[in-house]
Amino acid sequence: MNQLSNTFTLFLSLLVEAFPFLLMGVILSSLILIFIDEASLVQSLPKNPILGALVGSVIGFLFPVCECGNVPVARRLLLQRIPISVAIGFLLAAPTINPIVIWSTWVAFRDQPQIVWLRILFSLIVAIIVSCIFSVQSDVKVLLQPTLAKQLKYYSKEVNSSSSSGGNDSPLLQSGTFLLSSAGQAVPFQAVATESVPQTKNLRYFLNKFDLKVFLDNMTQELRELGGILVLGSAFAASIQMFTPREVILGLGQSPVTSIFVMMLLAGLISICSTVDAFFALSFASTFTTSSLLAFLVFGPMIDLKSVGLMLSVFKPRIVFYLFLIAAQLIFILTLASYYLSS
């Protein structure tokens, strides 16, 4: 009974820690829906897969969300029809390449600054490589869940019909601002007409463009879809963490290979938010190698139980599995190489 109580307490702590960042991501996603026009966004992004992956990886520095908040933002960007390399680069790197996480890692490892820089470098390398691999797929709908692919397909038809009619429709209705109704039909948002909106993008421009109903409807839908998955992932992570003996984990941390593997496994299971995971990793500094701590700090924000559950709301299961497998292999190779190079 005491163990169940501890598990429930840990579940609540994971949920309370993660939910604000999920909410931040949903709010940011809803603001992107309203304020960012698809045509302007796509034109400003590089078409080259490598450059697109690099841009997507560093966007997180402007949008400081962790692995709980980056999924709704990445989903909204995909609906805006940005290149897949940009979306995946943001999805994998944003939880690490943002000022909040960099600052917390520096505070935790101020005596080992190489961990901070290598965490940033390895996260960028993995995100760029994985993004370039998936950019080979030209039809992004093949990678997405059917409901999301349906929204994207509906959007494509809407844009084509608008273009053939001379483009007289409101640009807001051409930006992919569609949601699925309860009947499964894609419904366009009725945004404010833009003819009377000033062309100078001052405060009045944004206030006129803001549609509270659109904002709240999108927030409600995404919180309903992603919040339930977050609850299930947090419950599973808490159960795994409480019922796995700590002695078993510590006993495997003696060699460079097993220590890296164990810390990657630990990062995936306990699902600690990237804003505070550096302090958790610091508690293992006397037991595990520096390279294994680095593996924990790079792998956890990209792939853990909570983020996998959230990714499944965007990508098909096999795509999430490929993301997991490729990222895990790259992180293992990079951290193991850093161990032998520093020895």
C-alpha positions in Angstrom: 0.0 0.0 0.0 2.9 2.3 0.8 4.5 1.6 -2.6 1.2 2.4 -4.3 0.9 5.6 -2.4 4.4 6.6 -3.5 3.6 5.7 -7.1 0.5 7.9 -7.1 2.5 10.7 -5.5 5.2 10.4 -8.2 2.5 10.2 -10.9 1.0 13.5 -9.6 4.5 15.1 -9.5 5.2 14.1 -13.1 1.8 15.4 -14.2 2.1 18.7 -12.3 5.6 19.2 -13.6 4.7 18.4 -17.2 1.2 20.0 -17.7 2.3 23.6 -17.5 4.7 23.0 -20.4 2.0 21.1 -22.4 -0.3 24.1 -21.8 2.5 26.5 -22.9 2.9 24.5 -26.1 -0.9 24.4 -26.8 -1.1 28.2 -26.3 1.8 28.7 -28.6 0.2 26.4 -31.1 -3.1 28.3 -31.0 -1.2 31.6 -31.4 0.6 30.2 -34.4 -2.8 29.1 -35.9 -4.1 32.7 -35.7 -1.1 34.9 -36.4 1.2 33.0 -38.7 0.2 32.9 -42.4 1.2 29.7 -44.2 2.4 31.4 -47.3 4.7 33.8 -45.5 6.0 31.0 -43.2 6.7 28.6 -46.0 8.4 31.2 -48.1 10.7 32.2 -45.3 11.9 28.6 -44.6 14.7 27.0 -46.5 13.7 24.1 -48.8 17.1 22.4 -48.5 16.7 19.5 -46.0 19.9 20.2 -44.1 19.2 23.9 -43.8 15.6 23.2 -42.9 16.7 20.8 -40.2 19.2 23.3 -38.8 16.5 26.1 -38.8 14.0 23.7 -37.1 16.5 22.7 -34.5 17.3 26.2 -33.4 13.7 27.5 -33.5 13.4 26.1 -30.0 15.7 28.9 -28.8 12.9 31.4 -29.7 10.0 29.1 -28.5 11.3 27.7 -25.1 9.1 24.6 -24.7 10.1 21.2 -23.3 9.2 17.7 -24.7 5.7 18.2 -23.3 5.0 21.4 -25.2 6.9 20.9 -28.4 4.5 18.3 -29.9 1.4 20.6 -30.3 3.7 23.3 -31.8 5.2 20.8 -34.2 1.8 19.5 -35.1 0.6 23.1 -35.9 3.7 23.7 -38.0 3.0 20.6 -40.0 -0.5 21.8 -40.6 1.0 25.0 -41.9 2.8 22.7 -44.4 6.3 23.6 -43.4 9.0 21.1 -44.6 9.1 17.9 -42.6 12.8 18.4 -41.8 11.9 21.7 -40.0 9.1 20.0 -38.0 11.2 17.0 -36.9 14.2 19.2 -36.2 12.1 21.3 -33.9 10.4 18.2 -32.4 13.7 16.6 -31.4 15.9 19.6 -30.6 13.5 22.2 -29.1 13.4 20.5 -25.6 17.2 20.9 -25.3 18.1 23.9 -27.5 16.3 26.6 -25.6 17.5 29.1 -23.0 15.7 27.7 -20.0 17.2 24.2 -20.4 20.7 25.5 -21.3 20.6 27.7 -18.2 19.4 24.9 -15.9 22.1 22.5 -17.3 24.8 25.2 -16.7 23.6 25.6 -13.1 23.7 21.9 -12.4 27.1 21.2 -14.1 28.9 24.5 -13.7 32.0 22.5 -12.8 31.8 20.5 -16.0 30.9 23.0 -18.7 31.8 20.4 -21.4 28.5 18.6 -20.6 26.6 21.8 -21.4 28.3 22.3 -24.8 28.2 18.6 -25.7 24.5 18.4 -24.9 23.8 21.2 -27.3 26.1 19.8 -30.0 24.9 16.2 -29.8 21.2 17.3 -29.8 21.8 19.4 -32.9 23.7 16.6 -34.7 21.0 14.0 -33.9 18.1 16.3 -34.8 19.7 17.3 -38.1 20.6 13.8 -39.2 17.1 12.4 -38.3 15.4 15.3 -40.0 17.4 14.8 -43.2 16.5 11.1 -43.2 12.8 11.7 -43.0 12.9 14.5 -45.5 13.5 11.9 -48.2 9.8 11.1 -47.9 8.1 13.6 -50.2 4.5 13.0 -49.2 4.3 14.0 -45.5 0.8 12.5 -45.2 2.3 9.0 -45.3 4.1 9.8 -42.0 1.1 11.2 -40.1 -1.9 9.8 -38.2 -5.0 9.5 -40.4 -6.9 12.3 -38.7 -4.0 14.7 -39.1 -3.4 13.6 -42.7 -7.2 14.2 -43.4 -6.8 17.8 -42.1 -3.7 18.3 -44.3 -5.5 16.8 -47.3 -8.5 19.0 -46.8 -6.3 22.0 -46.5 -4.5 21.2 -49.7 -7.8 21.0 -51.6 -8.9 24.3 -50.1 -5.7 26.1 -51.1 -5.9 24.7 -54.7 -9.5 25.8 -55.1 -8.6 29.2 -53.7 -5.8 29.5 -56.2 -7.9 28.5 -59.2 -10.6 31.0 -58.2 -8.1 33.9 -58.3 -7.3 34.1 -54.7 -10.2 36.2 -53.6 -10.7 34.4 -50.3 -9.4 35.8 -47.0 -5.7 34.9 -46.6 -6.6 33.8 -43.0 -8.8 31.0 -44.5 -5.9 29.9 -46.7 -3.5 29.4 -43.8 -4.6 25.9 -42.8 -6.7 26.9 -39.8 -8.9 23.8 -39.8 -10.1 21.5 -37.0 -12.0 18.2 -37.1 -15.5 18.3 -35.8 -17.0 15.6 -33.6 -18.4 14.0 -36.8 -14.9 13.8 -38.3 -15.3 16.6 -40.8 -12.7 19.3 -41.3 -14.2 22.6 -40.4 -12.5 25.9 -41.4 -12.3 28.6 -38.8 -14.2 31.9 -39.6 -11.5 34.3 -39.0 -11.8 38.1 -39.0 -11.8 39.6 -42.4 -8.5 41.3 -43.2 -9.6 44.0 -45.6 -10.1 46.5 -42.8 -6.9 45.5 -40.9 -4.1 48.0 -41.1 -1.1 46.8 -43.0 1.4 48.0 -40.5 1.8 45.2 -37.9 1.4 47.2 -34.8 -0.4 46.3 -31.6 -3.8 47.3 -33.0 -3.1 45.0 -36.0 -2.6 42.0 -33.8 -5.6 42.8 -31.5 -7.8 43.1 -34.6 -6.6 39.8 -35.9 -7.0 37.9 -32.7 -10.1 35.7 -32.6 -10.8 34.5 -29.1 -13.2 31.7 -30.2 -10.7 30.3 -32.6 -8.0 30.4 -29.9 -10.2 28.7 -27.3 -11.6 26.1 -29.7 -8.1 25.0 -30.7 -6.8 24.9 -27.1 -9.8 22.8 -26.1 -9.3 20.3 -28.9 -5.5 19.9 -28.4 -5.7 19.7 -24.6 -8.4 17.0 -24.9 -6.3 15.0 -27.4 -2.8 15.5 -25.8 -3.8 15.8 -22.2 -5.2 12.3 -22.0 -2.1 10.9 -23.5 0.1 12.8 -21.1 -1.9 11.4 -18.1 -1.4 7.8 -19.4 2.3 8.3 -20.1 2.9 9.9 -16.7 1.1 7.0 -15.0 3.2 4.4 -16.8 6.4 6.3 -16.2 5.7 6.5 -12.4 4.9 2.8 -12.3 8.1 1.8 -14.0 10.2 4.1 -11.8 8.8 2.9 -8.6 8.8 -0.9 -9.3 12.4 -1.0 -10.8 14.9 -1.5 -8.0 17.5 1.3 -7.8 20.2 -1.2 -6.9 19.8 -3.0 -10.2 20.3 0.2 -12.2 23.3 1.3 -10.2 24.9 -2.1 -10.5 24.9 -1.8 -14.3 26.7 1.6 -14.4 30.3 0.4 -14.1 31.4 0.0 -17.8 31.1 2.7 -20.4 28.8 0.7 -22.7 26.4 -0.6 -20.1 26.3 2.8 -18.2 25.3 4.6 -21.4 22.7 2.1 -22.2 21.3 2.1 -18.6 21.1 5.9 -18.4 19.4 6.1 -21.8 16.9 3.5 -20.6 16.5 5.4 -17.4 15.9 8.7 -19.2 13.2 7.1 -21.3 11.4 5.5 -18.4 11.3 8.2 -15.7 10.3 10.9 -18.2 11.7 13.9 -16.3 11.1 17.3 -17.9 14.1 18.7 -19.7 14.0 21.9 -17.7 15.0 19.9 -14.5 16.6 16.7 -15.8 20.1 18.1 -15.3 19.7 18.1 -11.5 18.4 14.5 -11.6 21.4 13.5 -13.7 23.7 15.3 -11.3 22.7 12.8 -8.5 24.3 10.0 -10.5 27.5 11.8 -11.2 29.5 9.9 -8.6 28.2 6.5 -9.9 28.0 6.8 -13.7 30.5 8.1 -16.3 30.2 11.6 -17.8 29.3 10.1 -21.2 26.4 8.2 -19.7 25.2 11.4 -18.0 25.4 13.1 -21.4 23.4 10.2 -22.9 20.7 10.8 -20.3 20.6 14.5 -21.0 20.4 14.2 -24.8 18.1 11.1 -25.1 15.5 11.9 -22.4 14.2 15.2 -23.9 13.9 13.5 -27.4 12.4 10.1 -26.5 10.7 9.3 -23.2 7.3 7.7 -22.3 5.5 11.0 -22.2 6.8 12.3 -25.5 6.4 9.0 -27.3 2.7 9.0 -26.3 2.3 12.6 -27.5 4.2 11.8 -30.8 1.7 9.0 -31.4 -1.0 11.7 -31.7 0.9 13.1 -34.7 2.9 10.3 -36.4 2.0 6.7 -37.2 3.5 4.1 -34.7 6.1 2.8 -37.0 7.3 6.3 -37.7 7.7 7.0 -34.0 9.5 3.7 -33.7 12.0 4.7 -36.5 12.5 8.1 -34.8 13.2 6.3 -31.5 15.6 3.7 -33.1 17.6 6.2 -35.2 17.9 8.7 -32.4 18.9 6.1 -29.9 21.7 4.7 -32.1 23.1 8.1 -32.9 23.1 9.2 -29.3 24.8 5.9 -28.2 27.5 6.3 -30.9 28.2 9.9 -30.1 28.4 9.5 -26.3 30.5 6.4 -26.5 32.9 8.2 -28.9 33.1 11.1 -26.4 34.0 8.7 -23.7 37.0 7.2 -25.6 38.1 10.6 -26.9 38.1 12.1 -23.4 39.9 9.1 -21.8 
